[in-house]
């Protein structure tokens, strides 16, 4: 029989816990408080004591530390093996993972091994009256918000988009720490890591001012970069432009990218599908420019400008440079 526990796989880079893991811990703690569940953070490797303590301070009632040096860096073979063994033994009700590169890879492989369902890129999580988690995901081109429930298989699994929930820190929170030494001596990595280079892109969830460009900016995205430089803003992009390789995918905003919490977000030439607008719902002030006066993006904006962004941007740049 499954236990009333929400498990969160804690992703880290050395002594730094990924923000999305802390966000999931915070949301899980809120759900658990009103439902009688407990929150368990799963940490892999041999981290410093402060890392494990922080997992508790950010919402976990318990931490299970899968302690082994081979787990300090992500390996899909090793991670799937040790988590499969632990879940099969402990039987938690749910397992939540950040929708990062590693998290998506891990969650898909693990769900297949466990023969359970997996919701991808959830932007909302709640618990229904039956004690089942309900995961909210934009669907049908962003026109509706689908609610997904895994009624029979366990654990209920989902990846969660970064920036969706708020972190909650409690310095005085106490919790249990359980160390488990997994048996992985006979597990062979099918993928051999030759070299590891980390490209740390800008974390747009922390940006106070963000400019996001879409198809409507035209073919010259350098103007968006110039405008961002003049206004001391960070740059984001819609999925179509990321798909074309015009801007790195690491700067994508929306369901499969960042959720912004900017004080000011300037949206340029974006139509406004739910896949995108879910990424700007927590912004304080949204200013949008689009050529279509019926554009959906205007329904999610505080200030609306009807016009061609490709023509307006150069004029704004000239004004900022004092050339007009």
C-alpha positions as CSV (number, residue, x, y, z in Angstrom):
1,X,0.0,0.0,0.0
2,X,1.4,3.4,-0.9
3,X,2.3,5.9,1.8
4,X,0.9,9.4,2.1
5,X,4.2,10.9,1.0
6,X,5.1,13.4,-1.7
7,X,8.7,12.8,-2.9
8,X,10.8,15.5,-4.6
9,X,14.0,14.6,-6.4
10,X,16.5,17.3,-5.4
11,X,18.7,18.4,-8.3
12,X,22.0,20.1,-7.4
13,X,25.3,21.2,-8.8
14,X,27.8,20.7,-6.1
15,X,26.6,22.7,-3.1
16,X,24.0,24.6,-5.0
17,X,20.5,23.3,-5.2
18,X,18.6,24.1,-8.4
19,X,15.8,26.6,-7.8
20,X,13.2,24.4,-9.4
21,X,13.7,21.7,-6.7
22,X,13.3,24.3,-4.0
23,X,10.1,25.6,-5.7
24,X,8.7,22.1,-5.8
25,X,9.5,21.5,-2.2
26,X,7.6,24.7,-1.2
27,X,4.5,23.8,-3.3
28,X,4.6,20.2,-1.9
29,X,4.7,21.6,1.7
30,X,1.6,23.7,1.0
31,X,-0.3,20.7,-0.4
32,X,0.9,18.4,2.4
33,X,-0.1,20.8,5.1
34,X,-3.8,20.7,4.1
35,X,-3.9,17.0,3.2
36,X,-2.1,15.1,5.9
37,X,0.8,14.1,3.6
38,X,4.5,14.3,4.4
39,X,7.2,15.7,2.1
40,X,10.4,13.8,1.5
41,X,13.3,15.3,-0.4
42,X,15.6,12.8,-2.2
43,X,19.2,13.8,-2.4
44,X,21.8,11.8,-4.3
45,X,25.6,11.8,-3.8
46,X,27.7,13.1,-1.0
47,X,26.7,16.7,-0.5
48,X,27.8,19.0,2.3
49,X,25.6,18.8,5.5
50,X,24.3,22.3,4.7
51,X,22.7,21.1,1.4
52,X,20.7,18.4,3.2
53,X,19.7,20.9,5.9
54,X,18.5,23.3,3.3
55,X,16.2,20.7,1.8
56,X,14.4,20.6,5.1
57,X,14.4,24.4,5.5
58,X,12.7,24.7,2.1
59,X,9.9,22.4,2.9
60,X,10.8,18.7,3.4
61,X,9.8,16.8,6.5
62,X,12.3,14.2,5.8
63,X,15.4,13.8,3.6
64,X,16.6,10.5,2.2
65,X,20.2,10.8,1.3
66,X,21.3,8.2,-1.3
67,X,24.9,8.4,-0.3
68,X,27.5,7.3,-2.9
69,X,30.3,9.2,-4.7
70,X,29.2,7.8,-8.1
71,X,25.9,9.7,-7.7
72,X,27.6,13.2,-7.4
73,X,27.1,13.7,-11.2
74,X,24.0,12.7,-13.0
75,X,24.0,9.3,-14.7
76,X,20.7,8.0,-16.1
77,X,21.6,4.4,-15.5
78,X,22.7,4.9,-11.9
79,X,19.9,7.4,-11.0
80,X,17.1,5.3,-12.4
81,X,18.5,2.1,-10.7
82,X,18.8,3.6,-7.2
83,X,15.5,5.5,-7.4
84,X,13.6,2.5,-8.8
85,X,14.9,0.4,-5.9
86,X,14.0,3.0,-3.3
87,X,10.5,3.7,-4.7
88,X,9.7,0.0,-5.0
89,X,10.6,-0.4,-1.3
90,X,9.1,2.7,0.1
91,X,6.0,3.1,-2.1
92,X,5.4,6.9,-2.0
93,X,2.2,8.3,-3.4
94,X,3.9,10.8,-5.7
95,X,7.3,11.7,-7.2
96,X,8.0,15.2,-8.5
97,X,11.0,16.2,-10.6
98,X,12.1,19.5,-12.0
99,X,11.6,19.9,-15.8
100,X,15.3,20.5,-16.4
101,X,17.5,18.6,-19.0
102,X,18.4,16.0,-16.4
103,X,15.0,16.0,-14.8
104,X,13.2,15.3,-18.0
105,X,15.6,12.5,-18.9
106,X,15.4,10.9,-15.5
107,X,11.6,11.2,-15.1
108,X,10.8,9.5,-18.5
109,X,13.1,6.6,-17.9
110,X,12.0,6.1,-14.3
111,X,8.3,6.3,-15.2
112,X,8.8,3.6,-17.8
113,X,10.6,1.3,-15.3
114,X,7.9,1.9,-12.7
115,X,5.1,1.4,-15.3
116,X,3.4,4.5,-14.1
117,X,2.1,7.7,-15.8
118,X,4.1,10.8,-16.2
119,X,2.8,14.4,-16.6
120,X,5.2,16.7,-18.4
121,X,5.9,20.4,-17.5
122,X,3.1,20.9,-15.0
123,X,2.4,24.5,-14.2
124,X,-0.2,23.8,-11.5
125,X,-0.5,21.1,-8.8
126,X,-3.4,20.5,-6.4
127,X,-5.0,17.6,-4.6
128,X,-8.6,16.6,-5.1
129,X,-11.1,15.2,-2.6
130,X,-9.9,11.7,-3.3
131,X,-6.4,12.4,-2.3
132,X,-5.1,12.4,-5.9
133,X,-2.8,15.0,-7.3
134,X,-4.2,17.0,-10.2
135,X,-1.5,18.4,-12.6
136,X,-2.4,21.4,-14.7
137,X,-0.8,21.5,-18.2
138,X,-1.7,23.8,-21.2
139,X,-3.1,21.7,-24.1
140,X,-4.5,22.0,-27.6
141,X,-2.1,24.7,-28.7
142,X,-2.5,26.4,-25.3
143,X,-6.3,27.0,-25.8
144,X,-7.2,25.0,-22.7
145,X,-5.6,24.0,-19.4
146,X,-5.8,20.2,-19.1
147,X,-6.0,18.6,-15.7
148,X,-4.3,15.3,-15.6
149,X,-4.9,12.6,-12.9
150,X,-3.1,9.2,-12.5
151,X,-5.9,7.2,-10.8
152,X,-4.4,3.8,-10.6
153,X,-0.6,3.5,-11.1
154,X,1.8,4.7,-8.4
155,X,3.7,6.8,-7.8
156,X,1.9,9.7,-9.5
157,X,4.7,11.4,-11.4
158,X,5.2,14.8,-13.0
159,X,8.0,17.1,-14.1
160,X,7.4,20.7,-13.0
161,X,8.4,23.8,-15.0
162,X,11.0,26.0,-13.4
163,X,9.8,29.3,-12.0
164,X,6.2,28.1,-11.6
165,X,6.0,28.2,-7.8
166,X,7.5,30.3,-5.0
167,X,10.3,29.1,-2.7
168,X,9.5,29.0,1.0
169,X,12.3,29.2,3.5
170,X,12.0,28.4,7.2
171,X,15.3,28.7,9.1
172,X,14.0,26.9,12.1
173,X,12.3,24.0,10.4
174,X,13.3,20.5,11.7
175,X,13.2,17.3,9.9
176,X,14.5,13.7,9.8
177,X,17.6,12.8,7.7
178,X,17.9,9.1,6.6
179,X,21.1,7.9,5.0
180,X,20.9,5.0,2.5
181,X,24.0,3.5,0.9
182,X,22.7,2.1,-2.4
183,X,24.1,-1.1,-4.0
184,X,25.4,0.0,-7.4
185,X,28.8,-1.7,-7.5
186,X,27.7,-3.9,-10.4
187,X,25.9,-1.2,-12.4
188,X,27.9,-0.2,-15.5
189,X,27.4,3.2,-17.1
190,X,26.5,2.7,-20.7
191,X,27.4,6.4,-21.3
192,X,30.9,7.4,-20.5
193,X,31.4,11.1,-19.6
194,X,34.5,12.3,-21.4
195,X,34.3,16.0,-20.4
196,X,31.8,18.2,-18.6
197,X,31.3,21.8,-19.3
198,X,28.5,23.8,-17.7
199,X,27.0,26.7,-19.6
200,X,25.3,28.9,-17.0
201,X,22.7,31.0,-18.8
202,X,20.8,33.9,-17.3
203,X,18.1,32.8,-14.9
204,X,15.1,34.7,-16.2
205,X,13.0,33.9,-13.2
206,X,15.1,36.4,-11.3
207,X,14.9,39.2,-13.9
208,X,13.3,42.5,-12.9
209,X,13.0,43.7,-16.5
210,X,12.5,41.4,-19.4
211,X,12.0,41.9,-23.1
212,X,10.5,38.9,-25.0
213,X,10.6,38.7,-28.7
214,X,8.3,36.6,-31.0
215,X,7.8,36.1,-34.7
216,X,6.5,39.7,-35.0
217,X,9.9,41.3,-34.5
218,X,11.0,40.4,-38.0
219,X,14.2,38.8,-39.0
220,X,16.6,41.1,-37.2
221,X,16.7,40.0,-33.6
222,X,19.8,42.1,-32.9
223,X,17.4,45.1,-32.5
224,X,15.8,43.3,-29.5
225,X,19.3,42.8,-28.0
226,X,20.1,46.4,-28.6
227,X,16.8,47.6,-26.9
228,X,17.6,45.3,-23.9
229,X,21.0,46.8,-23.6
230,X,19.7,50.3,-23.6
231,X,17.0,49.6,-21.0
232,X,19.2,47.3,-18.9
233,X,16.7,44.4,-19.4
234,X,17.2,40.7,-19.9
235,X,16.0,39.0,-23.1
236,X,13.6,36.1,-23.5
237,X,12.2,34.4,-26.6
238,X,9.1,32.5,-27.7
239,X,9.3,28.8,-28.6
240,X,9.1,29.3,-32.5
241,X,12.2,31.5,-32.4
242,X,14.0,29.1,-30.2
243,X,13.1,26.2,-32.6
244,X,14.6,28.2,-35.4
245,X,17.8,28.7,-33.5
246,X,17.6,32.5,-33.6
247,X,18.0,32.7,-29.9
248,X,19.3,30.0,-27.5
249,X,16.6,27.7,-26.1
250,X,17.9,28.5,-22.6
251,X,16.1,31.8,-22.9
252,X,12.7,30.4,-23.9
253,X,9.7,31.7,-22.0
254,X,6.5,29.7,-21.6
255,X,5.3,26.2,-20.8
256,X,8.6,24.5,-21.8
257,X,10.7,27.4,-20.7
258,X,10.9,30.0,-18.0
259,X,8.0,31.5,-15.9
260,X,8.8,35.2,-15.5
261,X,8.3,37.2,-12.3
262,X,9.5,40.5,-13.7
263,X,8.4,43.9,-12.4
264,X,8.1,44.9,-16.1
265,X,7.9,42.6,-19.1
266,X,7.9,44.1,-22.7
267,X,6.4,41.6,-25.1
268,X,7.2,42.2,-28.8
269,X,5.3,40.5,-31.7
270,X,3.9,37.6,-29.7
271,X,0.4,36.2,-30.5
272,X,-0.3,35.0,-27.0
273,X,-1.0,31.3,-26.9
274,X,-1.5,29.7,-23.5
275,X,1.8,27.9,-23.9
276,X,3.4,31.4,-23.8
277,X,1.2,33.4,-21.5
278,X,1.5,30.9,-18.7
279,X,5.1,32.1,-18.6
280,X,4.2,35.8,-17.9
281,X,1.2,35.4,-15.6
282,X,3.3,36.4,-12.5
283,X,4.8,39.5,-14.0
284,X,3.7,42.8,-12.2
285,X,3.3,44.9,-15.4
286,X,3.1,43.5,-18.9
287,X,3.4,45.8,-22.0
288,X,2.7,44.2,-25.3
289,X,3.2,45.4,-28.9
290,X,1.5,43.4,-31.7
291,X,0.2,44.3,-35.2
292,X,-3.1,42.5,-34.7
293,X,-5.6,44.5,-32.5
294,X,-7.4,41.2,-31.7
295,X,-4.3,39.5,-30.6
296,X,-4.7,37.2,-27.6
297,X,-1.6,38.7,-25.9
298,X,-3.6,41.9,-25.2
299,X,-5.9,39.9,-22.9
300,X,-2.9,39.2,-20.7
301,X,-1.4,42.7,-20.8
302,X,-1.6,45.9,-18.7
303,X,-0.7,48.2,-21.6
304,X,-1.4,47.3,-25.3
305,X,0.2,48.9,-28.3
306,X,-1.2,48.0,-31.8
307,X,1.5,48.3,-34.3
308,X,4.4,46.6,-36.1
309,X,7.0,45.7,-33.6
310,X,9.6,45.5,-36.4
311,X,9.0,49.2,-37.1
312,X,8.4,50.4,-33.5
313,X,11.6,48.9,-32.0
314,X,14.1,50.9,-34.2
315,X,12.2,54.1,-33.4
316,X,12.4,53.4,-29.7
317,X,16.1,52.7,-30.0
318,X,16.7,56.0,-31.8
319,X,14.8,57.8,-29.1
320,X,16.8,56.2,-26.3
321,X,20.0,57.0,-28.1
322,X,18.9,60.6,-28.4
323,X,18.8,60.5,-32.2
324,X,15.2,61.7,-32.4
